[in-house]
Each structure stands twice: as C-alpha cells, then as structure tokens.
C-alpha cells in the first residue's frame, strides 16, 4: 500500500470514531479530527477539543487507539491540538443534519461573536417551529443549552455556537 493510500485509510478508520456524547456524529463530522501523519511506522493523529476541558477527549483518544490497533495499524500517537481553536463552523453539513435528525438543534453557520452571547430563537429540530424558548443555558452537556418548543411542547438541546 502506498504511503498516500495508507494515510487515507488511517484517516477513514480514525474519522469513523464516534463522539461519545453525541454518538450519531463521528469525529470527522465534527471537525475534531484535524490531521493524520505517517512517519515511518509511527502514526500521529491530531485532535482538537470542542471546548477547553472537554471530558470527551480522553475517551476519543482511547477509542482512536483501540480502533486503529484493531484495524492493524498499531498504536497511534494522539496529539491534542488547541490552535486554531475548534468552532461550530467545523461541523460538516452532514453533521448538522445528523444533529437535527437526532433531536438536537444544530448551531447557525458562521455565527461569529454574536453566537457566543446566545440566540433569540432556535428552530425546533422536531417540528421546525421558531416559537421556542431557552429553559436553561446548559443542557445534557455544557456545549448544549436546553430549549422547549412552544408549538409541539417538546424539550430539545441546542448545540451552542462557539
């Protein structure tokens, strides 16, 4: 296998690792997987946390190690890369649709600084209504806030912009 093909296969295998907090998303969908390098027999994987102190990063690193070892690539060296910082703009369009289908409202694209200070209305991922209200600034994880739809009355998480 050529070096380019080997790198592409490692990227494919590594990119299929799921986020432990939102299992419908892979680390490639989220843009958490930043780079794969092969230097001789050493595989280096760069990952970026969705926010500083994200508890999922240890589990992601462990899953990367076990997944790549099981695929016959050996144990990789996992590097935590903090710059440039991850933003919700790294989410693929496919990831946004997966979030919606899973019942989590995806963040607006390119929200910039405005997105950091909250949003007035978030469309309900179940019925699409904009008649929604924030219930709590933190949802099931600290990167999500808890909302409720006034139309269908269902609660839902909103993946906060950052």
Secondary structure by P-SEA (a helix, b strand, c coil): ccaaaaaaaaaaaaaacccccccccccccccccccccccccbbbbbbbbccccccaaaaaaaaaaaaaaaacccccccccccccccccccccaaaaaaaaaacbbbcccccccccccccccccccccccccccccccccccccbbbbbbccccbbbbbbccc
